[in-house]
Structures are given as C-alpha cells and as structure tokens.
Amino acid sequence: KDIALPNVFSPNDDGINDGLGVPEHPAIVSINGFVIYDRWGNMVHHSTTSPVHWDGKGNNGALFNPDVFTYLMILSCGDKEIRFNGSITLVR
C-alpha cells in the first residue's frame, strides 16, 4: 500500500506539476476508477482508463479556481481491489 498521490498540484501551464495522475506502480494491475469531487460533493472528474490524468479543468474545459478537492481511487492489485481516498489542493 505504498501507492500515494501528491496532495498539491499547480495546473498553470509552466511545465512543473501541471497535472495530477496515478503514479506507475508494479502492484497496480488496472485502474477501476479515479474520481475527483469538489467541496460540495459534485463529481468534477472521472476516469477509468490509464494513464489517469487531471489537468484542473471541469468537464466543460473551464479552469477551476484554487481549492481543495477530494478523490477516490479504486485499483486492482493482483486479486484485490484497493480503495484510496484523500484530498488534493489545486493552486495557481
């Protein structure tokens, strides 16, 4: 269970820490879900295919303002499904 996501990212197109994704790990067989929610519980991003990547934009392509978001990540690791959740701070 040493799979972790950064808790801060800055999608400001400077080429540094612009996206958030699930890191490669030898134990991950597949990504069954990666969902990001805003502070009101609205789903703002969902992905089930690799590589998982979020650029800090909504479904309509609009940039989100700096804020804290929560995530749920569901991974297949061998014969087990593992769920991780946490928070992500978006800064500009």
Phi and psi in radians as a Rosetta constraint file:
Dihedral C 1 N 2 CA 2 C 2 CIRCULARHARMONIC -1.618 0.35
Dihedral N 2 CA 2 C 2 N 3 CIRCULARHARMONIC 0.470 0.35
Dihedral C 2 N 3 CA 3 C 3 CIRCULARHARMONIC -1.553 0.35
Dihedral N 3 CA 3 C 3 N 4 CIRCULARHARMONIC 2.217 0.35
Dihedral C 3 N 4 CA 4 C 4 CIRCULARHARMONIC -2.500 0.35
Dihedral N 4 CA 4 C 4 N 5 CIRCULARHARMONIC 2.653 0.35
Dihedral C 4 N 5 CA 5 C 5 CIRCULARHARMONIC -1.869 0.35
Dihedral N 5 CA 5 C 5 N 6 CIRCULARHARMONIC 2.641 0.35
Dihedral C 5 N 6 CA 6 C 6 CIRCULARHARMONIC -1.103 0.35
Dihedral N 6 CA 6 C 6 N 7 CIRCULARHARMONIC 2.717 0.35
Dihedral C 6 N 7 CA 7 C 7 CIRCULARHARMONIC -1.827 0.35
Dihedral N 7 CA 7 C 7 N 8 CIRCULARHARMONIC 0.027 0.35
Dihedral C 7 N 8 CA 8 C 8 CIRCULARHARMONIC -2.474 0.35
Dihedral N 8 CA 8 C 8 N 9 CIRCULARHARMONIC 2.424 0.35
Dihedral C 8 N 9 CA 9 C 9 CIRCULARHARMONIC -2.572 0.35
Dihedral N 9 CA 9 C 9 N 10 CIRCULARHARMONIC 2.794 0.35
Dihedral C 9 N 10 CA 10 C 10 CIRCULARHARMONIC -2.305 0.35
Dihedral N 10 CA 10 C 10 N 11 CIRCULARHARMONIC 1.476 0.35
Dihedral C 10 N 11 CA 11 C 11 CIRCULARHARMONIC -1.335 0.35
Dihedral N 11 CA 11 C 11 N 12 CIRCULARHARMONIC 1.317 0.35
Dihedral C 11 N 12 CA 12 C 12 CIRCULARHARMONIC -2.085 0.35
Dihedral N 12 CA 12 C 12 N 13 CIRCULARHARMONIC 0.315 0.35
Dihedral C 12 N 13 CA 13 C 13 CIRCULARHARMONIC 1.044 0.35
Dihedral N 13 CA 13 C 13 N 14 CIRCULARHARMONIC 0.533 0.35
Dihedral C 13 N 14 CA 14 C 14 CIRCULARHARMONIC -1.658 0.35
Dihedral N 14 CA 14 C 14 N 15 CIRCULARHARMONIC 0.024 0.35
Dihedral C 14 N 15 CA 15 C 15 CIRCULARHARMONIC 1.445 0.35
Dihedral N 15 CA 15 C 15 N 16 CIRCULARHARMONIC 0.032 0.35
Dihedral C 15 N 16 CA 16 C 16 CIRCULARHARMONIC -2.132 0.35
Dihedral N 16 CA 16 C 16 N 17 CIRCULARHARMONIC 2.049 0.35
Dihedral C 16 N 17 CA 17 C 17 CIRCULARHARMONIC 1.005 0.35
Dihedral N 17 CA 17 C 17 N 18 CIRCULARHARMONIC 0.676 0.35
Dihedral C 17 N 18 CA 18 C 18 CIRCULARHARMONIC -1.426 0.35
Dihedral N 18 CA 18 C 18 N 19 CIRCULARHARMONIC -0.345 0.35
Dihedral C 18 N 19 CA 19 C 19 CIRCULARHARMONIC -2.283 0.35
Dihedral N 19 CA 19 C 19 N 20 CIRCULARHARMONIC 2.789 0.35
Dihedral C 19 N 20 CA 20 C 20 CIRCULARHARMONIC -2.056 0.35
Dihedral N 20 CA 20 C 20 N 21 CIRCULARHARMONIC 2.266 0.35
Dihedral C 20 N 21 CA 21 C 21 CIRCULARHARMONIC -2.624 0.35
Dihedral N 21 CA 21 C 21 N 22 CIRCULARHARMONIC 2.954 0.35
Dihedral C 21 N 22 CA 22 C 22 CIRCULARHARMONIC -1.438 0.35
Dihedral N 22 CA 22 C 22 N 23 CIRCULARHARMONIC 2.146 0.35
Dihedral C 22 N 23 CA 23 C 23 CIRCULARHARMONIC -1.199 0.35
Dihedral N 23 CA 23 C 23 N 24 CIRCULARHARMONIC 2.652 0.35
Dihedral C 23 N 24 CA 24 C 24 CIRCULARHARMONIC -1.187 0.35
Dihedral N 24 CA 24 C 24 N 25 CIRCULARHARMONIC 2.474 0.35
Dihedral C 24 N 25 CA 25 C 25 CIRCULARHARMONIC -2.664 0.35
Dihedral N 25 CA 25 C 25 N 26 CIRCULARHARMONIC 2.367 0.35
Dihedral C 25 N 26 CA 26 C 26 CIRCULARHARMONIC -1.090 0.35
Dihedral N 26 CA 26 C 26 N 27 CIRCULARHARMONIC -0.378 0.35
Dihedral C 26 N 27 CA 27 C 27 CIRCULARHARMONIC -1.414 0.35
Dihedral N 27 CA 27 C 27 N 28 CIRCULARHARMONIC -0.300 0.35
Dihedral C 27 N 28 CA 28 C 28 CIRCULARHARMONIC -1.418 0.35
Dihedral N 28 CA 28 C 28 N 29 CIRCULARHARMONIC 2.042 0.35
Dihedral C 28 N 29 CA 29 C 29 CIRCULARHARMONIC -1.502 0.35
Dihedral N 29 CA 29 C 29 N 30 CIRCULARHARMONIC -0.794 0.35
Dihedral C 29 N 30 CA 30 C 30 CIRCULARHARMONIC -2.718 0.35
Dihedral N 30 CA 30 C 30 N 31 CIRCULARHARMONIC 2.805 0.35
Dihedral C 30 N 31 CA 31 C 31 CIRCULARHARMONIC -1.812 0.35
Dihedral N 31 CA 31 C 31 N 32 CIRCULARHARMONIC 2.006 0.35
Dihedral C 31 N 32 CA 32 C 32 CIRCULARHARMONIC -1.549 0.35
Dihedral N 32 CA 32 C 32 N 33 CIRCULARHARMONIC -0.299 0.35
Dihedral C 32 N 33 CA 33 C 33 CIRCULARHARMONIC -3.132 0.35
Dihedral N 33 CA 33 C 33 N 34 CIRCULARHARMONIC 2.467 0.35
Dihedral C 33 N 34 CA 34 C 34 CIRCULARHARMONIC -2.458 0.35
Dihedral N 34 CA 34 C 34 N 35 CIRCULARHARMONIC 1.922 0.35
Dihedral C 34 N 35 CA 35 C 35 CIRCULARHARMONIC -2.168 0.35
Dihedral N 35 CA 35 C 35 N 36 CIRCULARHARMONIC 2.389 0.35
Dihedral C 35 N 36 CA 36 C 36 CIRCULARHARMONIC -2.100 0.35
Dihedral N 36 CA 36 C 36 N 37 CIRCULARHARMONIC 2.363 0.35
Dihedral C 36 N 37 CA 37 C 37 CIRCULARHARMONIC -2.108 0.35
Dihedral N 37 CA 37 C 37 N 38 CIRCULARHARMONIC 2.561 0.35
Dihedral C 37 N 38 CA 38 C 38 CIRCULARHARMONIC -1.430 0.35
Dihedral N 38 CA 38 C 38 N 39 CIRCULARHARMONIC -3.119 0.35
Dihedral C 38 N 39 CA 39 C 39 CIRCULARHARMONIC -1.154 0.35
Dihedral N 39 CA 39 C 39 N 40 CIRCULARHARMONIC -0.268 0.35
Dihedral C 39 N 40 CA 40 C 40 CIRCULARHARMONIC -1.717 0.35
Dihedral N 40 CA 40 C 40 N 41 CIRCULARHARMONIC 0.062 0.35
Dihedral C 40 N 41 CA 41 C 41 CIRCULARHARMONIC 1.530 0.35
Dihedral N 41 CA 41 C 41 N 42 CIRCULARHARMONIC 0.153 0.35
Dihedral C 41 N 42 CA 42 C 42 CIRCULARHARMONIC -1.397 0.35
Dihedral N 42 CA 42 C 42 N 43 CIRCULARHARMONIC 2.315 0.35
Dihedral C 42 N 43 CA 43 C 43 CIRCULARHARMONIC -1.248 0.35
Dihedral N 43 CA 43 C 43 N 44 CIRCULARHARMONIC 2.160 0.35
Dihedral C 43 N 44 CA 44 C 44 CIRCULARHARMONIC -1.936 0.35
Dihedral N 44 CA 44 C 44 N 45 CIRCULARHARMONIC -0.218 0.35
Dihedral C 44 N 45 CA 45 C 45 CIRCULARHARMONIC -2.753 0.35
Dihedral N 45 CA 45 C 45 N 46 CIRCULARHARMONIC 2.482 0.35
Dihedral C 45 N 46 CA 46 C 46 CIRCULARHARMONIC -2.581 0.35
Dihedral N 46 CA 46 C 46 N 47 CIRCULARHARMONIC 2.344 0.35
Dihedral C 46 N 47 CA 47 C 47 CIRCULARHARMONIC -2.548 0.35
Dihedral N 47 CA 47 C 47 N 48 CIRCULARHARMONIC 2.515 0.35
Dihedral C 47 N 48 CA 48 C 48 CIRCULARHARMONIC -2.280 0.35
Dihedral N 48 CA 48 C 48 N 49 CIRCULARHARMONIC 0.146 0.35
Dihedral C 48 N 49 CA 49 C 49 CIRCULARHARMONIC -2.097 0.35
Dihedral N 49 CA 49 C 49 N 50 CIRCULARHARMONIC 2.599 0.35
Dihedral C 49 N 50 CA 50 C 50 CIRCULARHARMONIC -1.572 0.35
Dihedral N 50 CA 50 C 50 N 51 CIRCULARHARMONIC 2.593 0.35
Dihedral C 50 N 51 CA 51 C 51 CIRCULARHARMONIC -1.384 0.35
Dihedral N 51 CA 51 C 51 N 52 CIRCULARHARMONIC 2.505 0.35
Dihedral C 51 N 52 CA 52 C 52 CIRCULARHARMONIC -1.421 0.35
Dihedral N 52 CA 52 C 52 N 53 CIRCULARHARMONIC 2.329 0.35
Dihedral C 52 N 53 CA 53 C 53 CIRCULARHARMONIC -2.645 0.35
Dihedral N 53 CA 53 C 53 N 54 CIRCULARHARMONIC 2.350 0.35
Dihedral C 53 N 54 CA 54 C 54 CIRCULARHARMONIC -2.197 0.35
Dihedral N 54 CA 54 C 54 N 55 CIRCULARHARMONIC 2.264 0.35
Dihedral C 54 N 55 CA 55 C 55 CIRCULARHARMONIC -1.805 0.35
Dihedral N 55 CA 55 C 55 N 56 CIRCULARHARMONIC 0.236 0.35
Dihedral C 55 N 56 CA 56 C 56 CIRCULARHARMONIC 1.382 0.35
Dihedral N 56 CA 56 C 56 N 57 CIRCULARHARMONIC 0.292 0.35
Dihedral C 56 N 57 CA 57 C 57 CIRCULARHARMONIC -1.966 0.35
Dihedral N 57 CA 57 C 57 N 58 CIRCULARHARMONIC 2.674 0.35
Dihedral C 57 N 58 CA 58 C 58 CIRCULARHARMONIC -1.413 0.35
Dihedral N 58 CA 58 C 58 N 59 CIRCULARHARMONIC 3.073 0.35
Dihedral C 58 N 59 CA 59 C 59 CIRCULARHARMONIC -1.038 0.35
Dihedral N 59 CA 59 C 59 N 60 CIRCULARHARMONIC -0.461 0.35
Dihedral C 59 N 60 CA 60 C 60 CIRCULARHARMONIC -1.544 0.35
Dihedral N 60 CA 60 C 60 N 61 CIRCULARHARMONIC 0.062 0.35
Dihedral C 60 N 61 CA 61 C 61 CIRCULARHARMONIC 1.513 0.35
Dihedral N 61 CA 61 C 61 N 62 CIRCULARHARMONIC -0.053 0.35
Dihedral C 61 N 62 CA 62 C 62 CIRCULARHARMONIC -1.325 0.35
Dihedral N 62 CA 62 C 62 N 63 CIRCULARHARMONIC 2.490 0.35
Dihedral C 62 N 63 CA 63 C 63 CIRCULARHARMONIC -1.282 0.35
Dihedral N 63 CA 63 C 63 N 64 CIRCULARHARMONIC 2.403 0.35
Dihedral C 63 N 64 CA 64 C 64 CIRCULARHARMONIC -1.425 0.35
Dihedral N 64 CA 64 C 64 N 65 CIRCULARHARMONIC 2.542 0.35
Dihedral C 64 N 65 CA 65 C 65 CIRCULARHARMONIC -1.254 0.35
Dihedral N 65 CA 65 C 65 N 66 CIRCULARHARMONIC 2.817 0.35
Dihedral C 65 N 66 CA 66 C 66 CIRCULARHARMONIC -0.941 0.35
Dihedral N 66 CA 66 C 66 N 67 CIRCULARHARMONIC 2.355 0.35
Dihedral C 66 N 67 CA 67 C 67 CIRCULARHARMONIC -3.008 0.35
Dihedral N 67 CA 67 C 67 N 68 CIRCULARHARMONIC 3.059 0.35
Dihedral C 67 N 68 CA 68 C 68 CIRCULARHARMONIC -1.869 0.35
Dihedral N 68 CA 68 C 68 N 69 CIRCULARHARMONIC 2.292 0.35
Dihedral C 68 N 69 CA 69 C 69 CIRCULARHARMONIC -2.090 0.35
Dihedral N 69 CA 69 C 69 N 70 CIRCULARHARMONIC 2.753 0.35
Dihedral C 69 N 70 CA 70 C 70 CIRCULARHARMONIC -1.943 0.35
Dihedral N 70 CA 70 C 70 N 71 CIRCULARHARMONIC 2.731 0.35
Dihedral C 70 N 71 CA 71 C 71 CIRCULARHARMONIC -2.349 0.35
Dihedral N 71 CA 71 C 71 N 72 CIRCULARHARMONIC 2.718 0.35
Dihedral C 71 N 72 CA 72 C 72 CIRCULARHARMONIC -2.256 0.35
Dihedral N 72 CA 72 C 72 N 73 CIRCULARHARMONIC 2.180 0.35
Dihedral C 72 N 73 CA 73 C 73 CIRCULARHARMONIC -2.119 0.35
Dihedral N 73 CA 73 C 73 N 74 CIRCULARHARMONIC 2.182 0.35
Dihedral C 73 N 74 CA 74 C 74 CIRCULARHARMONIC -2.039 0.35
Dihedral N 74 CA 74 C 74 N 75 CIRCULARHARMONIC 2.061 0.35
Dihedral C 74 N 75 CA 75 C 75 CIRCULARHARMONIC -2.113 0.35
Dihedral N 75 CA 75 C 75 N 76 CIRCULARHARMONIC 2.556 0.35
Dihedral C 75 N 76 CA 76 C 76 CIRCULARHARMONIC -1.691 0.35
Dihedral N 76 CA 76 C 76 N 77 CIRCULARHARMONIC 2.141 0.35
Dihedral C 76 N 77 CA 77 C 77 CIRCULARHARMONIC -2.185 0.35
Dihedral N 77 CA 77 C 77 N 78 CIRCULARHARMONIC 1.663 0.35
Dihedral C 77 N 78 CA 78 C 78 CIRCULARHARMONIC 1.211 0.35
Dihedral N 78 CA 78 C 78 N 79 CIRCULARHARMONIC -2.202 0.35
Dihedral C 78 N 79 CA 79 C 79 CIRCULARHARMONIC -1.690 0.35
Dihedral N 79 CA 79 C 79 N 80 CIRCULARHARMONIC 0.200 0.35
Dihedral C 79 N 80 CA 80 C 80 CIRCULARHARMONIC -2.007 0.35
Dihedral N 80 CA 80 C 80 N 81 CIRCULARHARMONIC 2.522 0.35
Dihedral C 80 N 81 CA 81 C 81 CIRCULARHARMONIC -1.790 0.35
Dihedral N 81 CA 81 C 81 N 82 CIRCULARHARMONIC 2.184 0.35
Dihedral C 81 N 82 CA 82 C 82 CIRCULARHARMONIC -2.048 0.35
Dihedral N 82 CA 82 C 82 N 83 CIRCULARHARMONIC 2.378 0.35
Dihedral C 82 N 83 CA 83 C 83 CIRCULARHARMONIC -1.983 0.35
Dihedral N 83 CA 83 C 83 N 84 CIRCULARHARMONIC 2.328 0.35
Dihedral C 83 N 84 CA 84 C 84 CIRCULARHARMONIC -2.149 0.35
Dihedral N 84 CA 84 C 84 N 85 CIRCULARHARMONIC 2.541 0.35
Dihedral C 84 N 85 CA 85 C 85 CIRCULARHARMONIC -2.486 0.35
Dihedral N 85 CA 85 C 85 N 86 CIRCULARHARMONIC 2.761 0.35
Dihedral C 85 N 86 CA 86 C 86 CIRCULARHARMONIC -3.137 0.35
Dihedral N 86 CA 86 C 86 N 87 CIRCULARHARMONIC -2.891 0.35
Dihedral C 86 N 87 CA 87 C 87 CIRCULARHARMONIC -2.137 0.35
Dihedral N 87 CA 87 C 87 N 88 CIRCULARHARMONIC 2.698 0.35
Dihedral C 87 N 88 CA 88 C 88 CIRCULARHARMONIC -2.315 0.35
Dihedral N 88 CA 88 C 88 N 89 CIRCULARHARMONIC 2.279 0.35
Dihedral C 88 N 89 CA 89 C 89 CIRCULARHARMONIC -1.780 0.35
Dihedral N 89 CA 89 C 89 N 90 CIRCULARHARMONIC 2.160 0.35
Dihedral C 89 N 90 CA 90 C 90 CIRCULARHARMONIC -1.689 0.35
Dihedral N 90 CA 90 C 90 N 91 CIRCULARHARMONIC 2.143 0.35
Dihedral C 90 N 91 CA 91 C 91 CIRCULARHARMONIC -2.114 0.35
Dihedral N 91 CA 91 C 91 N 92 CIRCULARHARMONIC 2.720 0.35
